[in-house]
């Protein structure tokens, strides 16, 4: 791992000399905005998103729709609107699509989207994604899915708030940012597949996807520390995305980046198991931040009081600064590999 990071930083040094990574204007330092992402605010969101009143957020359920309304209310509170070209915060995902491959009698559902338009290259779009569904109620027990993926859902709200504050202060992102809460992940990455097949913005103009799925806990491989995150997929299509993730972490956050699940031969196949994959399949560079599987994964015991909010804060900050660099760098990252 250390050797991989070292080589990445050498390559980054070359790109910095060419002015490719960090620009010289005021937008190059995201620190003040990164610090607005706090454990306290993430906890506030997560206790609502993973509350019993949301009924486990099963795809298309009344509980999921209630969670969606909360997300929209937070975007409205922060003056973050729905995307240009859309009529509201919803991308309808019809039941016919959700049940097309495996009929699970799912009702109509929705992706939730919000948008900050870029100041200089608005036609180029960075997607930041997380799924807001979970598995609902089983045998009368509510599965609240605090880590999976209440953690990522809360992270998107905080990242959007930070970008919107930057915009208010005259440091809005150069490229546009689409905050995409997808439905149907638990049933086979359905919401993200629907978006990728029915994109609001051309996929050719989609620069990258930063995907956040389970970032609030630790796994058994890191029993003594939560100062880590698994980074998956960043190098599969773009060496630059991998380099950016490493250098932004080193400069601003200081997590241990664990690459073990990025191995194409990894038997867990996590690369294919979250929503970034539906972007990567279309040749869009994607990075997936993940804390690994723990004892409460897909159990009713995945509750908000078990989240390690200090870790959730740092991992959310990492996703933010990576997205910041992708949105503000001079040139969009290159697709230079074919390792889907």
N, C-alpha and C positions, 0 to 999 in steps of 0.2 A: 504493500500500500504506500509506504513512504517513497519508494522508487517511482511509482506512478505519479504521485503528487509532485515530486521533484521535477520530473520530465515535463509535466504540465506547466509548472511555473517557469521553466526555461523557455518553453514555447511562448508563454504569455509575455515574457520579457521582450521577445522579438516583436510580438504584435504591438506592445506598448510603444516601442521605438518608432513604429510606423504610424502611431496615433490611432490604432484600430480599437484599442480597448477602452481607454479612459480619455475623455475629451478634456479640454482645458477650461471649459466654461463652468459656471456656478452649479450646473446640474451634475457635475461629476462626483459630488460628495453627498450621499444620501443619509448621513449619520443622523441629522436632526429629525428627519422623518421616520427613519428606522426606529428611533427611540420612542415614538408615539405608539408603537406596537408593544403592549404591556400584558403581563400575566393577568393583571386585574381585569382588563377589558376583555381578554380572551375568555376568562373564567365567567364573566357576566354573560357573554353570548352563549357559551357552551352549556351553562346550567339551564338556559331557556331552550336551546335546540335539542338537548338530550333529556328534557323533562318528560315525566310520564304523560303529561297532557298532549305531547306530540305522538303518542301511541306507537313509538318505534319507527315512524316515518316510512312505512311500507310504500312501495311505488304506487302512486295514484290514490292513496288513502286520504281520508280527511285529515289525519295527523300530519302527513307529509305536506298537504296543501296549507295547513296552518303554519308549519315551519317555513314554507315558502313565503307566506305573507309576512312573517317576521323578518326574513331576509330583505324583502322589498322595503319594509318600513325602515330598516336600518340604512339602506341605500338612500332612500328619500330624506331621511334625517341628515345625512351627510351631503346632500345635494349632488348625488351621483345618479344620473339618469339611465334609462334604458338605451340600447344602441340606436344609432341612426339607421333608418330603414326598417325599424321595428315599431309596432304600434303600442307596445307596453313591455313589461318586464318578463313576459312569458314567451317561450318557444313551445308551442303545443306539440306533444308527442303522442300520437293517436294509439289507441289500444290495438288497432290492427297491426301496427309496427311492433309494439311491445310483445305481442303474442305470435308474431309471424313465424318464428323458428320453433319455439317451445311454448305451446299454449298453456299459460298459467292463469288464465282468466284475469289478467291485469286490466284495470280500467284505464281510461285516458289519464295521462300525466303531463308534466311540464318540466322543461329545463327553465331555470331562472337565469337571466343575464342582465348585467349592468355594464356601463361603458364610460370610459374617459377618452375623449378624442385627442389625438396627438397634435402637437403645436406646429410641427414642421413636416412630418411624414404621416399624415392621418390615414392614408390608404394602407399603410403597413400596420399589421395588428399582432400584438402579443396576447395570447390566451393564457389566463391563469385559471385552472380548473380544480374542482373538487366535487365529489358526489354528495348529495344531501339526503339520499334515501338510506334506509337500513332495512331490517328484516321484519319489522312490525311486531305482532303479538303471536306468540306460540303457546298453545296449551294454557291460555289465560294469563301468561306472563309477558310483560312488556320488555322488549329488547331495545334499550335506549340508544345503543351505538354511540357512546360518548367519544371513544377514540375513532371508531369506524362509522362514519367519518365526520362526526360532530367536530372533531379537532380541525380537520381541513376546512370544513364549512365556516367555522369561526375565524380561521386564518384569513380566508378570502375577505371577510368583512373588514378586518383590521388592515389588511394590505390596501384595500380600496380607500379606506379612510386616510391612510398615509399618503397615497398618491393624490388624493383630492386636496389635502392640505398643501402639498407641494404646488399643485396647480393654482390654488388660491393665492399663494405667495409668489406667483410668477415663475415657478419652476415645474410647470406641467410637463409630462413626458412628451418627447419628440414624436414617438410612435403611439398609436392608439392602443388601449388596453381593454380587452374583453374579459370581464369576470364571469365565469361560466360555472354555475351550479347545476350539475347534471343529475338526472333521474335514472333509475333502473340499473345502476351499476351492479347491485347484488344479484340481478337476474341475467348478467352477461354483458355488462358495459353498454347497455342499450341506449341510454340518453346521449352519451358521447358519440356512439355510432350514428345516431340519428342526426346529430349536429354535423358530423363529418360528411354525411351524405346529403345534408340539406343546410349548407353553411350560409350564414347571413352575409359573411364577407368571403370573397374568393379565397380558396385554399392557397392559391398561388401567392396571395398577399399576406398569408399567415406566416409570420417569421418563426415562431416557436410556441410550444406549449410548456408551461410550468405547472405540473400536476402535484397536488397535495392530498395524500390519502394515508391517514393514521400517523400523526406526528406528536401525540400527547403522552406516550408511555415509553417503557423500555422493554426489551426482550431478554431472554435468559442468557444470550451471548454477551450482554452488557449489564450483568447483574450488579456491578459495583459503581456504575456511572450512567447518567443519562445525557452526558455531553457528547452526543454522537448523532448522526443521522445516516441512514442508507441513501446512497445516491445511485439511481438506476436509469440507464438509458441515455445519459447525457452525451456519451461518445459514439453512440450507434450510428448517428447520421451527421454529426457535426463535431469536429475536434474543437472548434471555437466554443461551443456550448459547454463542453467538458472543462475547458480551460477557464472560462468565465466563472463557472460554478466553484472551481477550486480557489481562484484568486479572490473572488468576492468574499468567500468564507474566511480565507486567511486574513484579509484586510479588515473585515468588519465584525465577524461573528465568532470565529474560533471553535467551531465544532470539529470533532473528529469525523472525517468523511469515510464511511465504510463502503467499499465497492464490491464486497463479496457476492452480493446478489445480482450484480451487473454482468457476471460471467454468463455468456450465452449457453453454457452447459449446466448452469445451475438447475437442479431438479425441481426447485420450487416454481420456476418460470414466472417470477413476479413481474418481469418486464411485460408479459402478455396479460397481466391480471388487474390492471387499473386503467383509468380512462385515457391517459396519455397515449396508449397503444393505438387508439383509433385515429390519432393525429399522425403518429409515426408511420402507420400503414400507408398514409398518403404522402410520405416523404417530408413531413414537417418535423424538424428537430424537437425533441421532447426530453424533459428531465422529470423524474419522479422522486419526490422526497417521502420517506417512509421510516417508521421506527421499528418495523419488524412485528412478528406475531407474538402475542403473549397469552397467558392462561385464560384471559377473559374474551379472547377473540371469538366473535359470533356467539357469545353467551349473554344471558340476561344480566350478568355481573359487570358488563362493560358500562360503568357508571361514571358520572362527572366527578365524583369525589375521589376517584382513583387516578385522575389525570395529574401528571407532574407539570404544573403550569410554568415552572421556570424553563423546562425543556421545550414546552410548546411555544413559549415566547421566542427563544433563540432560533428554533427551526422556522417559525413564521418570519422572523427577521431575515433569515437566510433566503427564503423564497422571495421576499421583497427586494433585497439588494440584487439578486440575480435578475429579477424582472426589471428592476431599475436600469441595470446596465444594458440589458437587451433593448429596452425602450429608448435609451438615450445615446447609445454609441453611434459613431459616424456612419458606419456601414452595417447593413443587416448581416447576420452570421451566414456563413457559407454552408451549404449541404455538400459535404465532401466524402461521404462514405455511404455504403449501402449494406447496413447490417441490421435490417429490420427483424 
